Amino acid sequence: MISVKEKIAYGLGDTASNIVFQTVMLFLTYFYTDIFGISPAFVGTMFLSVRLIDAITDPLMGSLADRTQTKWGKFRPYLLWFALPFGFISVLAFTTPDLSENGKMVYAFVTYTALMMVYTAINIPYCALGGVLTADPKERVSVQSYRFVFAMLGGLMVSSMTLPLVEYLGQGDEAKGYQLTITAMSILGVAMFIACFWGTKERLHPPVDQRSNFKQDFGFLFKNDQWRILSIAAICLMSGMVLRTSLAIYYVKYYLNMPDSVTLFITLGMLGNIAGCVLAEPLAKRVCKVKAYISLQVIAASLCIVSYFVPPEQVYLAFGLFILWGFSFNMATPLLWAKMADTVDYGQHKTGVRITGMIYSSIIFFIKLGVAIGGAAAGWLLAGYGYVADSPQTATALDGILISFTIYPAFGSILVAIVMRWYILNDRKVSEINEQLTLQNQSLATKGQ
């Protein structure tokens, strides 16, 4: 059993990550288009193009972490080494120098790319750390439940405090307000990463005789059919989710015509997210987590579709459906991340090689690819429907915001539910695999004596 104290320490790492991740999802598109003055089409293209860099850096980071040997373990040291760079570059990304239009695009591309690279350097080892804290399937769900409660608390902090802080610190200058707000949040994030480093312990390790290189790790990775399923699901999942969250501001400001209620809307949504994460652990104790995950995706898709038919004057219903969507969608989130750890065990059982960092980094790449597709789609759809920043919108633009916020994200969850029908690692299967791995490790240890 892992102590509550250690679960909290691990969760603080995702609070720190989400200070930036949720800010990117909720505000960066708006910041670039309405504050920095960059076209939404360029923003969408930039979000997607940076993923090409991730295609190289993510697996390299995972492989590097797998081969890291320190007195602190393989994954924990990166929390210490990259906490300060992560905070500093986050501030640069939300800084608006006085440049020409082309200069702004170059600056945005360079700082956003740097932000995603340092995010890779700290977040992949952090995520992989969750796979080596325990081998118990139930405890893995518990660890991830704690993690995502704290992650959503970070998101709640962002959703509830960002715009008020921007107004208070900027004193009418939104650009300055965003910069100072991110500075304050980044300082807090650095402290949380360091607390996560000191409060956790790595317990699972590769076989003592394991030897492989980067090329061989890729071969072992693609032999893992359950990894392939999770990777496909990750793209579909995040594309829909990020499209919806990126457009939440536009939905409230323009479709509901309630610009002063943006903070309330996303804050209440975040509270729904937290409640869903809290209930993930008791759900997993009573229901097969694979079946539960599929059902929750169907529910989330249904809530998105229902939202399409809500007229703008039905404000309470619009808010309620968004809260329920966040509740159902994020009740599934800890289950997904627990499955990643199970997939690592399955890969070791199948190939004899444990590549925790490589599996997590590759799935995270597909998660970030989904984030990029969702963010790019938000920019492209806004441009395609004729959105004009900070202006009254045409009927076409309003219809486009509505369908992009409701119907299109539903397709992501539906595809996830379909793909996950081929996922076989239920609790019984994972327990059988862990028993066999324990026997194999004991046998290898005996031979080494």
N, C-alpha and C positions, 0 to 999 in steps of 0.2 A: 504493500500500500504506500502511496505517495502522500506525504503530509499536505494539509491544506495550505500551510505556509509556502511550500514549494510550488504548489499549483498557482497560488497567487503571484509568486515571483515570476513564474513562467508567463502568466497572463499579462503582467506589466510590460513584457517585451512587445506584445501586440497592441497594448495601449499606445506605446511609443510609435510603433509602425503606423497605426491608424490615424495618428495625428496628421501624418502626411498623406496616407493612402485615402482616407475619407475626404480630406481637403481637396485632393486631386479629383476624386469622383464627383464631389458635390459642387466645387467652386472653380476649378481650374479652367474649364471651358468658358464659364461666364467671365472669369478674370481676364482671360486672353481676349475675348470678343468685346466685352463692354468696358473693361478698365484699361487694358493695354492697347486696344484698338487693332487687333489682328483679325483677318477675315475668318469666319467659321469654317470655310472650305480648307484653308491652309491648316487650321488647328486640327481638323479631322485627319488630314493627310499626315501631319507631323506625328500625331499619336500612333498611327499605324506604322509609319516608317521606322520609328524608334524600336519597334518590335523586331525588326530585322537584326538590329544590334544584339538584342536579347537572345536571339537564336544562337548566337555565338557565346555570349558572356554567361548565360544561365547554366548550360551544361559544364562549361569550364569551371564555374564557381562551385558547382556541386562536386565535380571530380576533385578539385583542389581541397575542398573541405573534407572529403573522404580520406585524403592522404595527409591531412594535417595531423601532426603529432606534437602535443604540448602537455605540460603537467595539468592543464585545465580540461583537456579533452580535445575533440576534433572540431566541435561546433561553437562551444561557448566563447572561445577567445575572440571571435569576430564581432561579438556584441561589444566588447571592450575596445577593440581596435578601430571600429568604424562608427561609433556613436557620435563623436564630434564632427567628422566629415559629413555625416548624414544631416545633422542639424544645420551646419553652415550652408550646404548646398540647397537645402530646403528654403532658406531665407533668400538666396540668390534667385531661385526660380520664381519667387513672388516679389521681385524687385523690378521696377519699371524705369530704366534709364531713358533719357530723352534722346531718341534715335529716329532715323528716317524709317519709313515703312519697311524697307528691306532690312534695315539694321535691327528693327524689332523682331522680324521673323528669324533672323540669324541668332539673335540673343536668346529668343524663346527656344529655338531648336537646341542650341548648345547647352543651356542650363537645364532644360527638361531631360535631355539625353544624360547629362551628368547626374541628375537626380535619380533617374531610373537605374543607372549603373551602380551608384552607391547603395541604392535600395536593394539591388541584387546582392551586393557584397555583404549586407547585414541580414537581410530577410531570409535568404535561402538557408544559411546556417541556423538561423533562429527556428525556422519551420522544421528543419531536419532534427533539431534538438528535441522536438516533441516526439519524434519516433524512437528515441533512445532513452527516454525517461523510464519506460516500463514496457513489459511484454504482455501484460494483462489486457485483453480486449475491452473489458468494462472500464478499467482504469484509463485506457486511452480515450474513451468517450468522455470520461470525467475530466481529464486533463484538457481536452479540447473544449469542453463546455466552459470550464473556468477561463480558458484562453479567450474564447469569443465573447464571453460576458465582459471581460476587461477590454477586449478589442472594441466592442460596441460602446463601452463607457468612453473610450477615446473618441469614437464617432459621435457620441452624445455631446462630448465636450466641444467637438468641432461644430456640430450642427447648431448647438444652442448658444455658443459663445462667439463664433467667428464674426458674424455680421454686427452684433452689438459692440464687440471689441474694435472692429474696423471703424465703426462710427465714432466710438469714444476716443480711440487713439489717433484716428486720422483727422478729427475736428473738421470734417467737410472734405478732406483730401483722401479719397478712397484708396489711391495707390499707396500712399504713406500708411494708411490704416492697415491694409493687407500686409505690408512688409513688417510693421511692428507687431501685428498679431501673430504672424508665423514665427517671428523671432522669439516671442514669449513662449509659444507652444513648443518650439524646437528645444529650448533650454530644458523644459520639463521632460521632453522626450529623451534627451540625452541621459538625464538622471534615472529614468525608468529602465533604459537599456542596461545601465550599469547595475541597477538593482536586480535585474533578471540574471545577469552574469553571476553575481555573487550568490543568488538564492537557489540555483538549480545544480543538478548533478547528472552526468552521463553514466548510464548503467549497462546499456547494451553495446556490444562491440563486435566487429567482424570476426570470423574464424581466425584462430591464431596463425594458421598457415596460408591465409589468403594472399594471393599475389595476382595483380592484374594491372593493365595499363589503360589509358584513356580509350583507346580504340576497342579493346576487349570489353570495357564497361558498356560501351554503346551496343555491342553485340548482345551482352547479357540483358540489357535494358529492353531490346526489341523482342527478346524471347518471352518477356513477361506480358502475357495477353491481358491480364487484369490492369496493368499499367496503361495499356493502350486504351482500354475502356474509360478509365478515369481521365485520361488526357483529352479524349473527345468530349466527354461530359463537361470538363472544365471550360473548354472554349464556348460551348453552347450556353452554359450557365452564366458565365461572366459577361458574355456579349449582351444578353438580355438584361441582366441586372444593372450593368453600368449604363446602358442606354436609358433605362428607366430613371436611375438616380441622377444622371447628368441632366435630364430634362425636367426634373422635379421643380427646379427654380422657375423654368419657363412656363410649366403647367400652372403653377400657382400665380405667378406674376401676370401672365397674359390670358390663359384660358379661364381660370377662376376669377381673374381681375382683382387679386388681393395681394399686391406687392408687399404690403406691410406684414403679411402672414407667412412669408417664406420660412423664416426661422422657426415659427411654431409648427409648421407642416413637417419639416424635415426632423425637428426635434421629437415630435410625437411618433414619427416613423421610426426613429432610432430607439425610442422606448419600446416599441413593438419588437424591434430586432433583439433587444436585450432580453425581453420576456421569452422570446422563442429560444434563444441560446440557453437560458436557465432551465427550460423544460426539456431540452434535448437529452440530458442524462437520464431522468426518470422515464422518458419515452423509450430509450434504448434498453432499459432494464426489463421492459414489459413486452416490447414488440421487436421483431427482427429488424435490425437497423437498415437492411437493404430494402425491404418492403416499405418501411416507414419513409425512407428517403424518396422513393418513387412516388408514394402517395402525396407527400408534402409538395413535390414539384407540380403535380397535377392540380392541387389546391391553389398554389401560387399562380399558376397559369389561368385558372378559372377566375380568380380575383382580378387579375389584370384585364381580362376580357369584359367582366362585369363593369369595371371602371369606365370603359369606353362609352357606355350608355348613360352615364351620370351627367345630367345637364349642369352647367356652371353655377346655377343658383342653389343646387343641392350640396352646399359646402360641407355640412356635417357628414353626409354619406361619402363624399370624396375623401375627406380626412379619414373616416373610419375604414374604408377599403384599403387605403394606403398603409394604415397601421396593421391591419390584418394581413396584408401581403407581406410586410416586413416580418411579422410574427411567424408565419408559416415558412417563408423562404429561409429565414435564419435559424429556425429550429432544425433545419436540415444541414446547416453549415458545419457544426461540430461532427456530425456523422460522416460527412465527406472527408474531413481531415483525419479522422480516426481510420478511415478506409485506406488512406495513404500509407500509414504505418503498417497496416495489415498487408498491403501490397509489397512492402519491403520484405516482410517475412516470407510471403509467397514466392518472391523472386529468389531469395536465398534457398528456400526449399527446392525450387525447381532447377537452379543452376549451380548451387553450392557457393555462390558469391553474394555477399551482402554489400549493396551499394546504396546506402541510405541517402547520402547527399545527391547522388546522380538521379535517383528516382524523384526525390522532392524537387530538385532544381528543374527537372524536365517538366513535371506537372505544373510547377509554378510558372514556367515559361508559357505553357498553354493557358494558364490562368491570366497571365499578363497579356497574352495574345488576345484573349477574350475581352480583357479590359480595353485594349487598344481598338479592337473591332467595335466595341460598344461606344467608346469615345469618338472614334472616327465616324461611325454611323450617325451619332448625335450631331456632329458638325455638318456632315454632308446632307442630312435630312433637313436641318434648319436652313441651309443654303438652298436646297432643292425646293423647299416649300415657300421660299421668298421671305425668310425672316430678316428683319432689319433691327439691328441692336438698339435697345432703349428707345423704341418708337412704337406708336400704335400699329398693330399687326393687321394684315388683310385677313379676310375669311379663310382664304387658302392656307395662310400661315398658321392660323389658329387650328384649323382642321388637321394640319400636318403635325403640330405639337401634340394634339390629342391622340392621334393614331400612333404616333411614335412613342408616346408615353405609356400606352395601354396595350394595343394589339401586338405590335412588333416584339416587345419583351416577352409576351406570352409564348411565342414560338420557341424561345430559348429554353424555357422550363419544360415544354412539351417534348422537345428533342432530347433533353436530359433524361426524362422519364423513359423514353423509348430505348436510349442507349444503355441505361442501367439494368435493363432486363437481362443482359448478358453477364452481369457481374455476379460471381459465384461465392465470394468470400463472406459468408455469413458467420455468426459467432461460433457455431459448431465446427466449421471448416477451419477457422483461424486457430481455435484451441487445439485441434488435431495437429496442425502444422507446427505450433509452438512446442507441443510435446515432443515431436520428432526432432525439432531443432535442438531442444535441450539435451536429448539423448546423444545427438551427433556432437555437440560441443563437449559433453562429458567424455565421450569416447576420444575426441582429439586431445583433450587435456590429459587423459590417462596415458595416451601414447607419448605425449611430450615429456612425461615425468621420467 
